[in-house]
Amino acid sequence: MRKTAWILLLLFVFTIPWEYSLDLGGLLGNAARIAGLLALLAAVPAVLQVGSMRTPGAFWWITLALFLWFCCSLFWTIDSTATLESIRGYFQEMMIVWLIWEFTGTPDDLRALLRATVAGSWVLALLTLAAFSSPVTIAAGQIRFAAYGQDPNEVARFLDLGFPLAALLINCEQRWLPRAMALGFFPLGLVAVLLTASREGFLAAVIAIIGSAILLTRGRPRRVLAAVFVIPPFMAALWLIVPGATLARLATIPEQLQTGDLNQRFNIWSAGWSAFARAPLLGTGAGTFVAAAHLSPIDTAHNTALSIAVSGGLCALFLAALLFALAVRFALRTSGSLRLALITSLIVWALTSLVATVEENRTTWLLFAIVAVAGRLATDDPGGLDDCFASRPLLPALTSRNLYDPQTTPTL
């Protein structure tokens, strides 16, 4: 039963990047919601069959405390409907922490999670390219493109998180298929990020690419030399592929930073700060930022810390800050390429959280859960973790054995 739950968990992780592109509506919802429900339905009897759970860690307990605090906010919320909806969403997202903590037992399991994440990012990038080439979007003269059902900023954000994880797999994979998938994600993902015309996504992509480049080239002068020859023609191809109007929007980043308006985010933050000042300790209830700040229903906080502070008060903000601090601590427990990849991902997440509301995104809790498990394995099995994510030759020999031996057949 645990094997079934593990396979469904990998499927769940795979669907998270492109979840909104397949939405059946009604009670079923999007792809990740369906896959998550299936994983949970298999996970509960799997745990009952064994008769015990993996010992919860500090991150597990604090995540539960944050969820329960948001549940308690029902007693003082200013909008009970919004709070109930938010609590339901938090449960679906935070359960990722338990599922990954419970069923990821070895370094190989952790690597399988990274493969599923990068594979899902591949799907998201391909769907974004499909939207770019759609006759409908071409006829409409769009300058921003994203996978069907997805927000361009969220598409760019998740693709950015995929870059350091893909770089890690390039370094440590022994089989050619997972390594080729990870290597191919860089040009595909970067094109997709540019097509979203997301300014925050572009800045985060720069950080992600720099971290990935350090991970891939440190101590490897041949890779630096190869990059010198590959990057110029790739940049030329980007110039030809990405529409001029899309690039022009990205070129307004310096202007947005100089004016300090950040596409009217400053006004939203001012309204949010006023709402926080009215209920600083307990907040106004989970999911009530828009109502508390008297904004349009289509608005969001555009700042994760402010959104948590308004909805859950200083108590929720303290718990959330503690979770992030623990995630950083867990990442620092690891070593080598794994540490650099996890730290880069956390920096990218922190940067995007300054201008986006991501506490209710599955991507946030997926990243945190992966980092928490990596920290646990760094304590329980440091040798196995180092061996699993040790750097391998970029082009391993393809002998008849590793082409046909079932033990070396590429798997997710």
C-alpha positions, 0 to 999 in steps of 0.5 A: 500500500505504501508503494501505491501511495508513493507512486500517487505522491509522485503523480501529485508532485508532477501535476503541481506546476501545471495544475490549473491547465487541467481543471474539471470544475465542480467538486473535482477541481484541477489536476493537482487537487485530484491527484492530491486527493488520490494520494491522501486516500492511499496514504491514510490506509498505508499508514494505518496498515503499518500502524505508525507514522514517521516521527514528526519533526519541528517543521511538521508541527509548526506547519500544523500550528499555522494551519490550526491558527488559521482555523481558529481565525473563524472565531474573529474573521470579518468574512467567514465565507472567505475564511472557510474557503481559505482554510480548505485551500490551506489544508490541500496545500499544507498536506503536502508537507505531511505526505512528503515527510511520511513517504520520502524515506531515502535519498533516492526518494528525494531525487525522484521527487526532484525528477517529478518536479522538473518533469512537471515544469517541462509540461508547464513550459511546453504549455506556455510555448503552445499558448504562444504559438496558438492562432488565437493569441497571435490574432489577438496581438498578445504580448504576455503568454502563459499555459492555459488557465495559468497566471503569467507571473505564477508560471514564471515563478514556478519555472524559476524554482525549477532551474536550480533543481534541474541543475542539481539533476544534471550534476548527479544523474547517472542515467541519460534520460533524466539528465537530458530532461534536466538539461533540456529544461534550461533553454525551454524554461528560459524561453517560457519565462521570457514569454510570460513577460513577468518582470518579477519572474525575469528578475527571479530567473536571473538569480536562479540562472546565476545560482544554477551556473555556479552549481554547474561550472564550479571546478569544471573549466570545460563547462565554462568554455562550453558556455562561452560558445553556446550562450551567444547563439542561444541569446540570438535565438531568444531575440528572434523568438520572443516578440519585441513587445514582450521584451519591451515590457521586460525593459521597463523593469528599471523604470518600475524600480525607479518610480517605486510604484511597482505597477501600483503595488505600493498603493495596495501595500499601504492599504494592507498596512492600514488593515494590519494596524487595525488588528495587529495581533490576531488579524482579520481572518484567513483569506480576508486581506482584500476585504480588510484592505477594502480592495477590488475582489480581483486584487491580492496583497502582492506581498506574502508577509503582509498577506499573512500579517493582515489575515493571521496577525503577528501570531501567524507571521511569527509561525510563518517566519519560523517555518522559513528560518527552519527551511534555511536551517535544513538547507544549510544542513546539506552539503555540496551541490544539494545545498547550493540548489536548495539555497538558490531555490529559497532565495528565488522564493523569498524574492518572489514573495516580496511582490507576490502572494504565495502562501496559498500556493502548492509550489511554496509548500512543495519546496518547503517540504523538499527542503525539510526532508533533505534536512532530515536525511542530512542528519539520518543518512548523510553519507547516502545523501552525499553519494546520491547527489554527488557530481557525475561526468556530464556524458557517461559512457553508453555501454550495451549494459546500461542501454539494456540492463533493467537496473539502469532503465530510466525511471521517474 
